[in-house]
Amino acid sequence: MLRSSATRLLKTLLACTVLALGAASYAQQVLRVTTIPEEAATEQVRKFTPIANYLSQQLGMKVEFTPVTDYPAAVEALVNKKVDLVWFGGFTYVQAQIRSGGKIVPIAQREEDTRFQSVFIARTNSGIKTLADLRGKEVSFGSPSSTSGHLMPRHFLAEAGLTPEKDFKRVAFSGAHDATIASVVSGRVDAAALDITVWRKFVSEGKVDTKAVDVFHTTGTFFNYNWSMHADTPVDLRNRVQRALLALDPAKEPGTEILKLNRATRYVTTTPDNYKGIEAAARAANLL
C-alpha cells in the first residue's frame, strides 16, 4: 500500500516536472511582443514586423508580435506575463509599474523619447491660435492612457489655466493618434492634441494638408516611450534583448529600416526615474 502511494506520488512529481520544464522551454524559445495601439493595427504590424524579425535573428528564438485592442490591454498583457516585451508610452509604463507592484523593467527608449513633445492642431480657418482660444471649443485627445495624446497635453493645459471638462464645450477621445488627426480634418472637433512624431510623419508622407490643418501650439519636453519587460523574465534574456536594441545602427541594415519605421535615430538605455515626472503629472490630474 505504501509502495503504491509512493509510486503515485513519484509519477505526479515527474508529471509536474515535465510540465514545468515544458513551460520553461517555451519561454526560452518564444519571445512574445506587443505594443500600445497608438496607430492602426496595419501600421503597427508594418512598423514592428522588421524589429521582430531582427530580434528573432539576434536572440536565436521565435518572436511573436500580436497587436492588442487598446492601451489598457497592453498594460495587462505585461503585468500578467502574457507577453515578454512591450512598447509602452510613458504613462502606460507608469500604469504597468503600479499595477505590477514595481516589477516592470524599462530596457530602452528612442533618443527622441528623452525630450518628447506633443502638438495641438486645428483647422487653419478656425481662428484658434493659442491654447486660450480653446475655451468653448470641441477638443479631442487620443487614448485616455496616452502620454503624448492626453496626459501631457492635459498637464500643459493646466499650466495654461485650462481644465478640459470645465473650459471646453466637449472633450472627445479618438483612441489613436491617426484617428485624432482625422477628427480635426473631418471637422468632428475643433482642435486636438497628439504625438509630435506621428504628426510629422503624416506631414512628410503627404497624408495631411497643412494649408487646411496645422499646429498652433507645441508643448514643452518630457520623457516618453520605452521598451519594457517583466522583472520575472530571466535577466540574461532581458540583457540580450536590450543589447540587440541598442546595437541597431542607422547607417547599417536592418537598423536603417527599423529605426526609420519607428521614427528613431537610435535606441538608448533608460531607467524608472525618467518617468517620475509622468507619474507626478498623472497624479496631479487624478488619472492614477
Secondary structure, DSSP 8 states (H G I E B T S, - for coil): -HHHHHHHHHHHHHHHHHHHHHHHHHHHHEEEEEE--SS-HHHHHHHHHHHHHHHHHHHTSEEEE---SSHHHHHHHHHTTS-SEEEE-HHHHHHHHHHTTS-EEEEEEEGGGGGB-EEEEEETTS---SGGGGTTSEEEES-TT-IIIIIHHHHHHHHTT--HHHHSSEEEE-SSHHHHHHHHHTTSSSEEEEEHHHHHHHHHTT-S-TTTEEEEEE---B---EEEEETTS-HHHHHHHHHHHHT--TTSTTHHHHHHHTT-S-EE---GGGGHHHHHHHHHTT--
